[in-house]
């Protein structure tokens, strides 16, 4: 990982500072809070990486939200019917991939407008999940609660128990890192993996090239269409995991509109991260942290003033607006982003 | 793809197989027939020029050869084997490499990354990068193709970017190299270097196809030349057995005058007097470092220079729209009256009212609105003229009448003022802009790159109109990167380098060589003292008496 400029180091420093200050002010809740921040970060991180693959290939994807929602619904439904979280995960990925395919057909094969296709996917998912939910379960769009093997259970990392006594390091390891669902670890591992794929493999080189200048890829004899479809498929898989995590790990079942804008927050984080995997980790962790703080302190009492819970809950969205308004310095998106590729001399 | 041995054996022993043999190639885009029944034979180890006006179908033909388009009919043979080139990969495998007019490079990639893109040999990059580094070093020595492999493309000059494109083709072991208008973006020195590289490649037995519309390049470097006109191949000849005049005639289908016919200038009173003009852009870079010159009525002042040395800034500033965020100082007088340089009355509209017409360098982004019709475009900048108003409304009929008349005067085709600007060819678009400005009879015409990307017929026409305007006693400031154009049109030549005027020359008393040196910032130290310390006005005062000849 390379932290080229101060700008790139800012988010990690900010995130670390928040954690340290929190631990100093209120150490009891801080460990619990940071622990929950990790869990809240996971769907954002997965969606953010999903968007990263898509957008680095030059296809804007505002349909992350819809894909996650679709995946959450299919994962919860299938997990409930089969009693297996893993089969649910596969179903979630399938649901999200189906929408990815629509997006790819519309915006790559038929060169439609990527934003419009994304909006359509969001509407489709929002309506379809509720419709199917009511039809199948008659619970007003919810799925029944998931129990046991239908949910991803926390797993203990090796040595977590033995290290529990060791001060600081042991504490952090067994209380913070250990005891999450397998999907959390998958999400974390995807960060270095994505970095490696982008920077060290042929596929990554071509992916970055097609997002910057598709003509360079085309004239090199490589199919632009196939590359972009591949990128979109990866995006679908990651959104699928994100949605399944929401419904079968973070919560116990699907609730109408349960993504609650996480797809859009992930997009904001992607811009904040300047389309880079390591930065995406820190950006999404920052959002997770804010959400965790809001959960831990519904009414934050600063002594002279009490911040109402509504404001605390709105923090991640306020940050999103600030980021999207461009207060984070210049973020240069992939140059060919948003443009369907048309051959020309 | 066919087996090679079969076909090599089947060929008659008398003729060695050509590198490329095209037979009966046709290609239509909708109703437009871009290529009509084209035959072309390119011998191995030669440099073969393909020349023709814009829109003659040269690029289409080469794109077919590179697998970018599929021909409607016809056959392609490469090294004697018939080949159906369905995509660029097939072309690359057959040993064909192409350097496009607009480079196909990824700007934020390094040179190495661009070279290996699509030719990585494996799933991981590391071995490919190492291999490319070695090959690059060898190619650099062999052909003087030096580029820093770790530099990002956006940091490279255009000339170096072009080298990367050539290296890309050579890395893929191209035997046949197609270059589409390679010198359009190069300085004369860079173009010379390119030609030396091409000679070196030819000596190695490579075949080179050079697409251009510059006759001089064809005469200088090619062995054979094919001429295209309106989608047809009209002639293929040995370069040594032809002449520029003959080629030009073949290209346009009639005799053209390569030199502009113009009588001596009879300059009158100064129209534009520029003194100490400076401009610093928003990044703090000094773009103009004190420009002084006069233009008198009835004379053409040509400003030569490699693009990017301040000519654009000078034109925009005079035209009334300096770059945003720039700071400007200095004085400009128009017909003896001061022009507002920095204040509220320094805008383009006021400049037009003072009699300054402006043909911007880039017709597509500044001269025209491409989606608007020709008549709308012809009104721009003059739309508030009283004769175009009818009460509160615009008198569109009056504008259209004018547009139709101007288009007739300038032989703009198709003669339909309701077509969008983008539906006209490059040359006709330029005629629209030139017509708009010249027909309004300005006292001073600023004209930038009047014939960039314009075919010979239109060049001749535009040149003639510029000279007519001069003979009508108007002042003209001509900025062009084409030295030939500057030399044949100007009554006086000023050379710009790095925001300064390096010197002035009379076209009759200078050479391309001398101007080239000035364009590179080298002043003649024999005649002047070391150039650095001398304010520009002293450098050209010396030539002033000669101008009065």
Interface residues (C-beta under 8 A of the other chain):
Chain A: X199 X200 X201 X202 X203 X204 X205 X206 X208 X209 X212 X213 X215 X216 X217 X218 X219 X220 X221 X222 X335 X343 X345
Chain B: X59 X60 X63 X66 X67 X68 X87 X88 X89 X90 X91 X92 X98 X100 X101 X102 X104 X105 X106 X107 X108 X109 X113 X114 X116 X117 X118 X119 X120 X122 X123 X124 X125 X126 X128 X168 X180
